[in-house]
Amino acid sequence: MRRLRILAFGRASALAAAGWLVVWQLVSWAVAAPVVLPGPLEVAGALVAGLGDGAFRRAILWSAGRIMLGLGMSYLLAVPLAWVSRRWDAVRAAARPPLRVMHAAPIACTAVLLLLWFGSAWVGCAAVVLVALPSLYFPLLAGLDAAPAQQREVFDAFDVHGPRRWLGSTWQQTVPALRAAGAGAVGMAWKAGVAAELIGISQGSVGEQVFQAKVLLETADVFAWAMVVVLLSTACERVLDAVLAQSASWALRIATRVRRSSGEGTCCGAVCLRHARSAHDGCAPVSLTVAPGERVCLMAPSGAGKTSCLRMIAGLDEPAAGAVEVRGRIAMRFQEPRLIESATAVQNIALFANGALDMADIAANLGALAPGLDACAPVSSLSGGQRGCVALLRALGAPADIVLLDEPFSGLDEAAHRAAAAWVAEAAGKRALVVATHDPRDAELLGARVVVLDAPGGGADGSAPSCWE
C-alpha cells in the first residue's frame, strides 16, 4: 500500500512539473522577449550546449568540490557540537549567540567579509559553512532534546557504554534528526556557495559563469546555470540522505560485534534494600534482601511501588531515604519493550548480549520463546507480544549477575504465559532473579519467594542493619 502511494505521488509530481513547464513556455511566448524570459526550450538548448563545453564542466566540478567540502566540514562540526550541547548547558549557552548570528546574517554582507578573509578561491566554501552549520546544528539539537529518555535508561541499566552505546543508541537518535536538518541545509548551502562565488567572481566557478552570462545578457545561460545548481543540490541532498540512512544500519551491525571483557553472568549477584523509598512516588519504604542465586517475586497491586523498587536496584533512581546495595551486573526487562525500532530482533538482543549469545543462539531462543517471529525483521513490524519476547530475551541473554523483570508476562494468554515462565526459569540459571508482578501464579511457575509490598516497610523478610552480615 505504501509503495502504491509513493508511485501515485511520483506520477502526480511529474504531471505537475510538466504542467508548470507548459505554463512557463506559454508565458515566454507571450512576453516574446528571450532576454527578459527565455522559455524552457531555449534554456534546454543552452544547457545542452554548455554540457559540450569543457569550461562549463570544469566550473561545475570546481564549485561542487568546494561546496561539498564546506558541507562536510559543517556536518563534522555540527554533530559533535550538538552532542556536547545536549549534555552540558554551558556549551549550549556559549554556542547559541554566534550560531544565531551566523543563521540570521544576510549572505550578501557576509560574503564580502569572507572574501576579504579567505580570498575569492575559497569564499564559496566559507559561505557554505557559515550557512549550513547553524542550519544543521539547531534542528539536530532540537531532535536530540526530543529523543525519549527511555532508550538511554536501557543502556544505563545494562551498563552499556563506549562504542556499543554510541553506535547503538546515540547515532540511532542522531540520524533521524540529521536527515531532517539536511533536507533544508543542503539546498541553502548550494545557494549560499554559488551566491558567494558570484559576489567574489571566483575564477573558474559556477558563480563566475553566472556573472559573465549576466553581463552579456545571456539570460538563457543564467537559467541553465540555475537549473544545474538545482539538479546538483537535489542530487547531493538525496545522496547524503541515503548515506545517513544506511549509516544507521551499518552502526548497528558494528555495535553488535563490539565486545567488552565481562565474562558470563555468575551466581554471585545479590541485592539489599534497607528502608529504601523512591523519590518518585508516595509508596512506603521497602526492605528487601535477595541472596545470590535466589528468585524473588515482588507482589503488589499496580501503583504499590514494584517498578520503583526495580528502578532503585538498577540504579536508575536514587532512593530519597534508606539505602540500596547491589553486588553484580544488572540486566532489566522494563514494562515497555523499549527496543531500538530500526534494528532487528536479533540485533536488539546481540547489542546487549556482549558475545554471551551468538546469532544462532539468539535465533534459536527466539524461536522457542515466540514461535513464528521473524528474527531478521525490524522490531517496529512485530506485534506487541513478540516485542515483549524480544525484550525478555534481551534481559536474560545479557551477561548479568542479577536479572530484573517488570511484569514480564503481561498481555500473554495462559499457554504463552506458562511457556514464557518455564523458559525464564531455565534461562535464569543460578543468577539472582527479581520479578515484579501482580499475578500470584508467577511465584509458583518460577520457583520464587514472594515478597509483598502493600504493607508499610515492604516485604517482611527481616533484613539486617547491614545487608551483607
VOKOL-465519 format. One line per field, with one value per residue (C-alpha): residue number from 0; z, x, y. Coordinates in steps of 0.05 Angstrom, whole numbers. Example, Ala and Ser with C-alpha at 12.3 -4.5 7.8 and 13.67 -1.06 7.14 Angstrom:
<sites>
pos: c(0  1)
pz: c(156  143)
px: c(246  273)
py: c(-90  -21)
</sites>
This chain:
<sites>
pos: c(0  1  2  3  4  5  6  7  8  9  10  11  12  13  14  15  16  17  18  19  20  21  22  23  24  25  26  27  28  29  30  31  32  33  34  35  36  37  38  39  40  41  42  43  44  45  46  47  48  49  50  51  52  53  54  55  56  57  58  59  60  61  62  63  64  65  66  67  68  69  70  71  72  73  74  75  76  77  78  79  80  81  82  83  84  85  86  87  88  89  90  91  92  93  94  95  96  97  98  99  100  101  102  103  104  105  106  107  108  109  110  111  112  113  114  115  116  117  118  119  120  121  122  123  124  125  126  127  128  129  130  131  132  133  134  135  136  137  138  139  140  141  142  143  144  145  146  147  148  149  150  151  152  153  154  155  156  157  158  159  160  161  162  163  164  165  166  167  168  169  170  171  172  173  174  175  176  177  178  179  180  181  182  183  184  185  186  187  188  189  190  191  192  193  194  195  196  197  198  199  200  201  202  203  204  205  206  207  208  209  210  211  212  213  214  215  216  217  218  219  220  221  222  223  224  225  226  227  228  229  230  231  232  233  234  235  236  237  238  239  240  241  242  243  244  245  246  247  248  249  250  251  252  253  254  255  256  257  258  259  260  261  262  263  264  265  266  267  268  269  270  271  272  273  274  275  276  277  278  279  280  281  282  283  284  285  286  287  288  289  290  291  292  293  294  295  296  297  298  299  300  301  302  303  304  305  306  307  308  309  310  311  312  313  314  315  316  317  318  319  320  321  322  323  324  325  326  327  328  329  330  331  332  333  334  335  336  337  338  339  340  341  342  343  344  345  346  347  348  349  350  351  352  353  354  355  356  357  358  359  360  361  362  363  364  365  366  367  368  369  370  371  372  373  374  375  376  377  378  379  380  381  382  383  384  385  386  387  388  389  390  391  392  393  394  395  396  397  398  399  400  401  402  403  404  405  406  407  408  409  410  411  412  413  414  415  416  417  418  419  420  421  422  423  424  425  426  427  428  429  430  431  432  433  434  435  436  437  438  439  440  441  442  443  444  445  446  447  448  449  450  451  452  453  454  455  456  457  458  459  460  461  462  463  464  465  466  467  468)
pz: c(0  19  -46  -87  -53  -68  -141  -146  -113  -162  -222  -194  -183  -254  -283  -241  -264  -337  -328  -300  -357  -406  -369  -369  -444  -458  -416  -451  -519  -494  -469  -535  -505  -493  -458  -406  -401  -443  -447  -425  -497  -501  -431  -451  -513  -472  -423  -477  -510  -442  -427  -490  -467  -425  -386  -367  -339  -303  -270  -244  -215  -185  -148  -129  -97  -53  -35  -16  25  62  74  100  149  171  187  223  266  278  301  358  378  384  425  473  477  497  553  580  585  589  519  494  522  494  424  415  404  348  313  316  284  230  217  211  175  102  54  12  72  100  31  28  94  75  10  50  99  53  -18  -79  -87  -20  -8  -32  16  74  58  58  128  152  127  136  206  243  195  217  290  314  284  305  377  379  353  405  460  437  437  491  553  558  509  548  612  579  564  635  667  627  639  564  548  498  424  433  465  415  355  382  416  404  329  321  354  314  244  240  265  219  159  174  183  120  77  83  98  34  -12  28  25  -51  -58  -9  -42  -112  -88  -53  -116  -156  -109  -105  -180  -162  -224  -255  -213  -228  -197  -247  -305  -280  -273  -345  -371  -334  -364  -434  -424  -440  -398  -423  -397  -329  -327  -349  -292  -244  -269  -259  -187  -172  -201  -164  -99  -105  -123  -65  -17  -39  -35  34  59  32  63  131  128  112  165  219  195  189  260  288  253  281  351  356  341  392  454  524  570  622  623  632  686  753  814  858  847  909  928  993  1005  1075  1084  1014  988  918  908  850  886  954  969  1035  1046  1022  1058  1017  1013  952  964  908  861  897  860  888  864  887  895  898  860  808  837  901  883  848  788  834  873  810  785  851  845  773  794  751  812  874  939  975  1040  1063  1026  966  958  897  882  809  740  723  665  664  626  632  630  560  510  497  434  380  328  266  289  280  338  334  334  394  434  408  424  499  498  491  460  513  457  384  328  322  397  394  335  369  434  397  361  428  462  405  350  283  300  242  277  218  211  243  311  290  248  305  347  419  446  401  421  494  480  447  509  554  516  516  592  601  546  575  617  682  754  772  726  739  704  708  691  641  623  617  555  545  543  592  548  527  599  623  566  576  652  641  592  642  699  656  625  692  715  781  774  824  795  818  785  795  784  808  786  844  794  774  840  832  759  773  840  873  943  950  980  988  982  1002  1076  1107  1106  1046  1047  1117  1103  1165  1131  1178  1193  1146  1081  1080  1152)
px: c(0  55  92  30  21  93  84  20  53  111  65  26  91  115  49  51  123  103  44  88  137  79  57  128  135  68  86  153  119  70  127  164  230  281  327  273  244  271  227  245  263  315  342  347  386  434  443  458  508  541  550  590  637  698  697  624  640  703  663  614  670  705  644  618  683  686  613  617  679  642  582  627  660  591  568  634  626  550  543  594  575  502  521  563  510  457  500  527  484  545  567  496  493  561  547  479  496  548  508  445  484  511  440  409  465  450  496  508  541  578  605  642  676  691  721  769  787  792  800  758  781  751  696  643  667  668  599  573  600  571  501  500  530  473  422  445  461  395  348  396  399  323  316  365  328  263  291  259  300  273  324  381  355  360  434  444  410  452  515  530  579  633  628  568  527  550  534  472  438  469  478  409  378  423  408  333  346  406  366  310  360  398  335  338  411  439  397  414  488  488  452  499  561  543  520  586  624  582  598  671  675  714  754  733  670  596  588  636  599  533  566  591  523  491  540  529  453  453  391  381  451  433  371  413  463  405  379  448  451  381  398  465  433  378  426  472  413  389  459  473  405  416  485  458  400  448  497  446  444  520  527  481  519  585  556  532  603  638  657  674  710  658  651  585  533  550  513  545  495  459  413  395  347  342  280  291  239  236  232  183  123  90  98  122  196  219  266  288  347  359  414  460  421  355  290  241  172  151  76  32  -25  -9  19  46  119  143  172  203  237  267  290  327  361  381  410  361  331  367  329  301  311  344  398  406  465  477  532  538  518  445  400  329  265  223  147  152  196  239  271  312  257  302  340  321  302  370  407  367  389  460  475  467  489  562  580  545  498  517  468  448  434  392  351  340  318  271  241  229  201  160  146  135  174  216  282  311  253  255  222  176  139  128  66  63  72  131  164  156  190  249  256  252  307  349  348  361  413  457  518  487  491  422  362  304  237  180  113  147  86  33  -10  3  -51  -50  -9  41  46  65  113  148  154  184  234  253  261  310  347  358  402  436  431  392  323  275  206  154  85  13  -1  8  19  87  120  99  119  188  200  208  199  142  153  91  99  30  46  88  160  151  168  178  239  276  333  391  423  479  460  519  523)
py: c(0  49  33  46  113  132  113  153  213  208  207  267  305  291  314  378  392  381  428  484  476  486  548  574  564  597  658  663  663  716  761  749  775  719  769  780  710  653  592  521  503  559  541  467  487  530  473  422  470  483  409  403  458  438  503  491  422  446  502  450  407  467  493  425  406  468  466  393  407  462  415  361  410  433  363  347  410  408  336  335  406  385  324  365  419  369  344  410  472  517  495  504  575  593  566  597  671  663  609  653  710  663  638  708  745  762  725  788  822  763  743  810  796  724  749  793  737  676  704  691  619  596  646  596  542  590  615  543  531  598  579  503  498  533  503  434  448  477  424  369  394  400  329  303  340  309  238  196  185  114  87  118  85  17  27  55  -6  -54  -12  -8  48  65  46  0  55  108  64  30  89  158  150  119  180  227  201  219  290  298  274  323  380  362  368  443  455  424  468  530  511  507  573  608  578  600  668  679  658  707  764  746  729  666  647  581  575  570  638  669  636  665  734  731  709  767  818  791  789  714  702  631  615  644  599  540  551  557  490  459  485  458  390  385  408  357  301  320  320  252  221  248  226  156  152  175  125  69  91  75  3  0  27  -27  -82  -57  -47  -119  -142  -97  -137  -114  -162  -180  -256  -291  -280  -312  -336  -283  -226  -201  -143  -108  -51  -22  21  48  96  125  200  190  160  161  87  60  45  -23  -71  -130  -178  -223  -274  -299  -345  -330  -317  -266  -243  -174  -180  -118  -84  -32  32  0  12  -51  -13  39  -16  -46  22  34  -33  -18  49  89  124  146  130  190  153  89  52  6  -40  -83  -133  -154  -132  -116  -134  -109  -122  -58  -57  -28  -65  -3  -32  1  7  7  -55  -127  -172  -206  -140  -115  -176  -182  -109  -125  -198  -176  -243  -286  -310  -316  -302  -375  -379  -317  -342  -409  -377  -330  -390  -424  -363  -334  -385  -352  -289  -262  -251  -211  -162  -93  -97  -40  -91  -141  -149  -127  -197  -211  -145  -165  -232  -196  -151  -212  -249  -185  -185  -260  -262  -208  -229  -204  -229  -200  -201  -154  -167  -117  -151  -196  -237  -183  -188  -263  -316  -374  -421  -368  -345  -414  -426  -359  -371  -440  -410  -355  -406  -445  -386  -351  -408  -393  -318  -275  -260  -206  -204  -150  -179  -177  -249  -299  -356  -327  -345  -418  -421  -390  -425  -357  -330  -280  -211  -168  -92  -70  -60  -5  -25  -71  -144  -170  -212  -189  -151  -137  -68  -89  -123  -170  -192)
</sites>
